[in-house]
Amino acid sequence: AQIDAAVASVFQRFDATPLFLNFPGPVPFPAVTCISVNDEVVHGIPGPRVLQPGDVVSIDTGCRVNGWCGDAAVTHPVGEIAPRTRQLLDVTSGVLQLAIDLLGAKQRWSEIAGRMDEMVIAAGFSSVRQFVGHGIGREMHEEPQVPNYVSDELLKEDIAIRPGLVLAIEPMVNLGRADVACLDDQWTQVTQDGQPSAHFEHTVAVTREGVRVLTAPPSTAEEFEFLGITPP
């Protein structure tokens, strides 16, 4: 809940409208971030839980600024974590980077999705199939759907990679099986086998000048100053 409040204060400072707060569902989503811990895959509700060394915590959020939406997620280790869980985080972030790198080199999304899933399988992990990325623009969820694996449905309606395309690419990878289940809060999705999960996401635009990661963290002194953050 403290993390969620900190994100909300940043949105308020920059006059950004949170996209997750009150998002429609069986019950409206009650926070500006989805915070998912350990075996929670996505859509976790922030609350009084205290993070402990060895946990992994996924923070997923989105906002609208000047009419345009951005959506991003990252999974952090809390202190020292198990080596296999560390590998899970490294592979999942690597899968996202692979997709970004290939956007400028491939013609169809299926070519990229296949390479993403191959990387996951080679590490002995599983790509979540019940949730996928999406187009994004004036609204958070726009067409097309952006899976992290190849399916018959994707091959029937493959995505052409061309300037103007803006995608929220978000691999979700489980240490064990791909199967997930929803908790009684109507939002939190957990792995059915209780194994950890990781989630990384960026909003990425394909332009005539190349691929731009619109939700990249600050990298210049000017960007840090604008955000009011002290550079590391």
Solvent accessible surface area in square Angstrom, and as a share of the most:
residue,aa,sasa,rsa
1,A,66,0.51
2,Q,163,0.72
3,I,59,0.30
4,D,20,0.10
5,A,61,0.47
6,A,57,0.44
7,V,28,0.16
8,A,36,0.28
9,S,61,0.39
10,V,62,0.35
11,F,20,0.08
12,Q,150,0.67
13,R,139,0.51
14,F,55,0.23
15,D,131,0.68
16,A,11,0.08
17,T,74,0.43
18,P,36,0.23
19,L,17,0.09
20,F,16,0.07
21,L,75,0.37
22,N,98,0.50
23,F,69,0.29
24,P,103,0.65
25,G,40,0.39
26,P,98,0.61
27,V,69,0.40
28,P,83,0.52
29,F,3,0.01
30,P,77,0.48
31,A,7,0.06
32,V,10,0.06
33,T,0,0.00
34,C,8,0.05
35,I,16,0.08
36,S,3,0.02
37,V,7,0.04
38,N,39,0.20
39,D,42,0.22
40,E,30,0.13
41,V,1,0.01
42,V,4,0.02
43,H,48,0.22
44,G,0,0.00
45,I,57,0.29
46,P,22,0.14
47,G,26,0.25
48,P,133,0.83
49,R,133,0.48
50,V,110,0.63
51,L,55,0.27
52,Q,98,0.44
53,P,108,0.68
54,G,36,0.35
55,D,16,0.09
56,V,2,0.01
57,V,6,0.03
58,S,5,0.03
59,I,34,0.17
60,D,10,0.05
61,T,28,0.16
62,G,3,0.03
63,C,27,0.16
64,R,65,0.24
65,V,62,0.36
66,N,140,0.72
67,G,26,0.25
68,W,141,0.49
69,C,15,0.09
70,G,19,0.18
71,D,5,0.03
72,A,27,0.21
73,A,8,0.06
74,V,53,0.31
75,T,5,0.03
76,H,84,0.38
77,P,47,0.29
78,V,32,0.18
79,G,57,0.55
80,E,157,0.70
81,I,23,0.12
82,A,56,0.44
83,P,118,0.74
84,R,92,0.34
85,T,13,0.08
86,R,98,0.36
87,Q,70,0.31
88,L,0,0.00
89,L,1,0.01
90,D,72,0.37
91,V,17,0.10
92,T,0,0.00
93,S,41,0.27
94,G,21,0.21
95,V,1,0.00
96,L,9,0.04
97,Q,92,0.41
98,L,33,0.17
99,A,0,0.00
100,I,14,0.07
101,D,88,0.46
102,L,19,0.10
103,L,2,0.01
104,G,65,0.62
105,A,72,0.56
106,K,56,0.24
107,Q,131,0.58
108,R,111,0.41
109,W,0,0.00
110,S,16,0.10
111,E,73,0.33
112,I,0,0.00
113,A,0,0.00
114,G,17,0.16
115,R,101,0.37
116,M,1,0.00
117,D,17,0.09
118,E,106,0.48
119,M,69,0.31
120,V,2,0.01
121,I,113,0.58
122,A,91,0.71
123,A,18,0.14
124,G,48,0.46
125,F,9,0.04
126,S,27,0.17
127,S,8,0.05
128,V,0,0.00
129,R,119,0.43
130,Q,112,0.50
131,F,46,0.19
132,V,34,0.19
133,G,1,0.01
134,H,14,0.06
135,G,2,0.02
136,I,6,0.03
137,G,12,0.12
138,R,129,0.47
139,E,97,0.44
140,M,14,0.06
141,H,102,0.46
142,E,63,0.28
143,E,142,0.64
144,P,35,0.22
145,Q,115,0.51
146,V,0,0.00
147,P,13,0.08
148,N,4,0.02
149,Y,21,0.08
150,V,57,0.33
151,S,34,0.22
152,D,108,0.56
153,E,127,0.57
154,L,10,0.05
155,L,103,0.51
156,K,167,0.71
157,E,138,0.62
158,D,38,0.19
159,I,12,0.06
160,A,30,0.23
161,I,22,0.11
162,R,136,0.50
163,P,69,0.43
164,G,66,0.64
165,L,18,0.09
166,V,44,0.25
167,L,0,0.00
168,A,0,0.00
169,I,0,0.00
170,E,11,0.05
171,P,1,0.01
172,M,6,0.03
173,V,1,0.01
174,N,0,0.00
175,L,31,0.16
176,G,22,0.21
177,R,129,0.47
178,A,30,0.23
179,D,64,0.33
180,V,5,0.03
181,A,42,0.32
182,C,66,0.39
183,L,77,0.38
184,D,136,0.71
185,D,54,0.28
186,Q,83,0.37
187,W,27,0.10
188,T,4,0.02
189,Q,20,0.09
190,V,19,0.11
191,T,4,0.02
192,Q,103,0.46
193,D,45,0.23
194,G,46,0.44
195,Q,70,0.31
196,P,29,0.18
197,S,4,0.03
198,A,1,0.01
199,H,0,0.00
200,F,24,0.10
201,E,1,0.01
202,H,39,0.18
203,T,1,0.01
204,V,0,0.00
205,A,9,0.07
206,V,14,0.08
207,T,38,0.22
208,R,212,0.77
209,E,160,0.72
210,G,33,0.32
211,V,46,0.26
212,R,152,0.55
213,V,44,0.26
214,L,85,0.42
215,T,37,0.22
216,A,54,0.42
217,P,97,0.61
218,P,35,0.22
219,S,91,0.59
220,T,63,0.37
221,A,72,0.56
222,E,124,0.56
223,E,76,0.34
224,F,26,0.11
225,E,139,0.62
226,F,144,0.60
227,L,50,0.25
228,G,61,0.59
229,I,85,0.43
230,T,117,0.68
231,P,71,0.45
232,P,158,1.00
